[in-house]
Amino acid sequence: MAAAWVRLCALVLIGVSSGAALAKDKTAIVVGGGLAGLTAAYELQAKGWQVTLLEAKSGMGGRSGLATSEWIGNSKTQPVLNQYLERFKVGTLAAPEFVRTPGYLIDGEYFSATDLVAKQPATAEALKRYEKTLDDLARSIEDPLNPAANSTLFALDQMNVSTWLDKLQLPATARQLVNQQIRTRYDEPSRLSLLYFAQQSRVYRNVSDRDLRAARLPGGSPVLAQAFVKQLKTIKTSSPVTAIVQDKDGVTVKVGAVGYQADYLVMAVPLRALAKIQMTPGLDNQHLAALKGTNYGWRDQLMLKFKNPVWESRARMSGEIFSNTGLGMLWIEPALKGGANVVINLSGDNARLLQAFGDKQMVDQVLIRLHAFYPQARGAFTGYEVRRYSTDAGMGGAYLAYGPGQISKYWRLWERPVQRIAFAGEHTDALYPGTLEGALRSGQRAAGQVQDLAAGKSFDPAKAAPVAAAAAAGAAGAVAAKDKGGFFSNLFGGGSDKAPAKAEPVKVEEAKQDKPGFFSRLFGGADKPEVKTAPIAKAEEVAPAPAAAPAPVAPAPVAKEEAVKPAATKPAPAKPAAKQAHKPAAKPAPVKKATAKSEPAKKPVVNSQAKAG
Ligand SMILES: Cc1cc2nc3c(=O)[nH]c(=O)nc-3n(C[C@H](O)[C@H](O)[C@H](O)COP(=O)(O)OP(=O)(O)OC[C@H]3O[C@@H](n4cnc5c(N)ncnc54)[C@H](O)[C@@H]3O)c2cc1C
């Protein structure tokens, strides 16, 4: 009897002590299941944190692209990406040599860089001049982490890239190709801060295209997202976060009427999506202005599928191809999805204008253009997939692309935690925004910051941008004006710069009404008359008539979700008693994925009237 009593006491003690150990576990919530959020969750979990990842959509991976076989850089250019690929044993294929430098599609004819020099020397020469001038501009930035280091550089942030390009007086074709490259990589030149463009050029200075397009990732970045998903214990999809409350003890996150609690939070959603989440206490004015005002580049993707290649095999079109015909950047997919596919990236204002059209109308217009150059296009066309990142409420754009004046106001703003929240996402990485590398780096940084916060470190409040005071007081224009014959003259090829031109609002109405010339300008290039394409009237009237009606192909899910139960409307009581006794009831209980492991636990915070969202 006495022995049994001792045993019982021992069990109670073990229970209490293991409960106490669990009570010390640090908890974190990660909001957003793109590569940034996945990285933050993975890194925190690896450090022993209990992490719950909440993703709004039914699938994971966020903005991972439509391409089934993405080009990626080598470990010299994308070290973090390559580390994770190695760690998760995700295989890559070396890129064939001919795709490692960009190609050009000029009026339907394909040119490699070498062809261009031989056959279109004036265009090749102009592109070289542009690259040299850009390189000079990039060199003027000593530290890309502090691009506005002096008032002259600060002044560049007040200008847009289009104004700068105008000064170069490039011939029409070269300008069209340059425009296309810039709008594909960032955004419309007229919407882009010249300082941001220079800073990014500084980051990639002396990085060769060969290193940036060194390998192919079969299956694309969703494969990497899935590799992270497999490592994580608690993921809850279809869980759009609607509100966050921070207090001295922790954070409470609401998904509709269901609440989760944790000690810290990583917010890994794009700015437009963050703007929709109610924060208590509210963000300060600078953050609120950044949420509203930071420019995102627009880039939508169409994959057109053909029974067989309709382009000349000689063209070997692959890698990045910049067209002067408004088709945007395009590349040929290997036949991973059957047949022969071409992915067309419509970017900048071309993409904005096409928001007025439905997917099929948009595809029809693009197909018309391809058909004009490749007459078998219609007959061989079998279907399409479209992805519009810019109008997706969870994304609100393709990626960060600072507009004029925005570096001055918002530089590295999101790298600093706000109380218990650290921010992640491509837009929070100062060196590699808009890339997988940037997203992964930001997830690592945010995970580190959460640990620092837990260790008692405090982060400085936002500082004013360097030289902001002087330049904001009008020094920008003065510097440009004074500097005749100096810095700016060299960069611009003479003369001082004009006042910053404002980006023109996109005339969606014009697109809707399809005023004469709209599509001609869009696809024929704004700078010169349309070449080779038939005149266009209304979108509907000119829709191509494929031999057999193409079956629209439903966009493939970004990534197949594995082993995660959709959020239940009722909270699932899932915690062992000992754990609950020592943890506040509302902490999220990290749960293993359904196939595996245990039932997702979600704790209601306030659930008196409403249903779970
Ligand atoms: C067309 C295109 C082509 C690209 N090409 C390349 C390329 O070739 N190379 C390269 O390196 N990079 C490329 N990128 C960039 C790269 O894909 C992104 O930088 C990266 O995927 C961004 O990851 P993220 O985690 O920051 O954001 P996201 O992937 O957008 O993740 C954010 C997640 O948050 C979720 N979310 C939003 N709101 C909420 C909410 N309220 N509650 C819960 N979840 C929410 C979203 O659903 C999403 O899953 C490309 C991007 C695009 C759009």
The ligand as an ORCA input file, in Angstrom:
! r2SCAN-3c Opt
* xyz 0 1
  C       5.245     35.966    -61.645
  C       6.361     35.803    -60.673
  C       7.569     35.291    -61.082
  C       8.617     35.144    -60.184
  N       9.805     34.644    -60.624
  C      10.817     34.477    -59.750
  C      12.043     33.913    -60.177
  O      12.197     33.535    -61.328
  N      13.043     33.795    -59.279
  C      12.905     34.187    -57.985
  O      13.842     34.045    -57.197
  N      11.744     34.734    -57.546
  C      10.709     34.871    -58.403
  N       9.530     35.413    -57.976
  C       9.443     35.923    -56.601
  C       9.131     34.848    -55.578
  O       8.154     33.965    -56.077
  C       8.608     35.543    -54.328
  O       9.575     36.483    -53.904
  C       8.320     34.617    -53.166
  O       7.576     33.515    -53.583
  C       7.606     35.403    -52.094
  O       7.425     34.616    -50.958
  P       6.777     35.252    -49.647
  O       6.728     34.179    -48.646
  O       7.455     36.517    -49.318
  O       5.301     35.691    -50.058
  P       4.090     34.801    -50.564
  O       4.573     33.672    -51.365
  O       3.119     35.728    -51.196
  O       3.458     34.233    -49.221
  C       2.537     34.941    -48.451
  C       1.438     33.981    -48.025
  O       0.604     34.646    -47.090
  C      -0.716     34.200    -47.307
  N      -1.621     35.175    -46.712
  C      -1.970     36.394    -47.170
  N      -2.835     36.973    -46.309
  C      -3.016     36.114    -45.300
  C      -3.795     36.146    -44.107
  N      -4.553     37.212    -43.799
  N      -3.761     35.084    -43.285
  C      -3.000     34.003    -43.569
  N      -2.249     33.925    -44.693
  C      -2.253     34.965    -45.543
  C      -0.810     34.116    -48.818
  O      -1.891     33.292    -49.214
  C       0.556     33.521    -49.163
  O       0.516     32.111    -49.184
  C       8.457     35.539    -58.847
  C       7.219     36.040    -58.410
  C       6.177     36.173    -59.315
  C       4.864     36.703    -58.829
*
